[in-house]
Amino acid sequence: MSATHGTGNIELLSATLAKAKSEDRAALVAYLPAGFPTVDGGIEAVKAVIAGGADIVEIGLPHSDPVLDGPIIQTADDIALRGGVKIADVMRTVREAHEATGVPILVMTYWNPIDRYGVERFTAELAAAGGAGCILPDLPVQESALWREHATKHGLATVFVVAPSSRDARLATITDAGSGFVYAASLMGVTGTRESVGNEAQALVERTRATPGARRGLPVCVGLGVSNAAQAKEVAAFADGVIVGSAFVKILLDSPDPHSGLAGVRALAAELAEGVRRS
């Protein structure tokens, strides 16, 4: 199912999450930055994680001033930015990855690059590339009307990020405004031991699911610092999707050559794809 001009793939994203649910498993959502280690290498890495078993891929738009990304992704972003990555390269990554695999591809970006590029231009180009939507970690919901208007017009999901600190009223506002899925962020190693973070993430998912917007069926996916099958299984027990980023990026950073890097991310994706199966 490929996008025609001007129509993004939000339906494909929703169908993919529904299919995973019908198979009694969580969806595996992989994150990789565009332009890392090069633009071409990044596209090959996306294809490799999908070949390994990722259901959905988030393409990071490298940003010099990240607020959500840890040191591993910051390092990769720095390499991509020094390599001269542009928004056109992000769009090309989305287009080529989607055309090659048929998998829903989202862009994860901070607001400033979109604001400077132009909301209408960004959404139109992302839809034309076959993109399924955007994850916008720093766009306040109350300031998102212009973005959502254009995203809706172009068939793109608007994924907002919630955290354990988000109050119930804010969760309700976010699930009412968002589409595609909700990104529940719970940072491992920052808020305490892994066990307590797991509990915190589960509590966040339950609070998010209790909102009117989520009760209408908006899935909740968790980005939790998951790096292996056992952790993926733990999160899959209570989330609709398991988001993995740094673990893939670390393999690419640590690999002696591109070929072993691609083999490594494909193998990790296969391991995680087993982990998200609940039975």
NORLIN-V712072 format. One record per run of one state. SS is the DSSP state (hx for helix, st for strand, lp for the rest). FROM is the first residue (numbers start at 1). TO is the last residue. If there is no record, write none. Layout:
# NORLIN-V712072
ss->(SS,SS)
from->(FROM,FROM)
to->(TO,TO)
This chain:
# NORLIN-V712072
ss->(lp,hx,lp,st,lp,st,lp,hx,lp,st,lp,hx,lp,hx,lp,st,lp,hx,lp,hx,lp,st,lp,hx,lp,hx,lp,st,lp,st,lp,hx,lp,st,lp,hx,lp,hx,lp,st,lp,hx,lp,st,lp,hx,lp,hx,lp,st,lp)
from->(1,10,23,25,26,27,34,39,53,56,61,71,83,87,102,104,109,111,118,119,129,133,136,141,144,145,154,157,160,161,164,168,178,181,186,194,210,212,216,219,224,229,237,241,245,246,255,258,276,277,278)
to->(9,22,24,25,26,33,38,52,55,60,70,82,86,101,103,108,110,117,118,128,132,135,140,143,144,153,156,159,160,163,167,177,180,185,193,209,211,215,218,223,228,236,240,244,245,254,257,275,276,277,279)
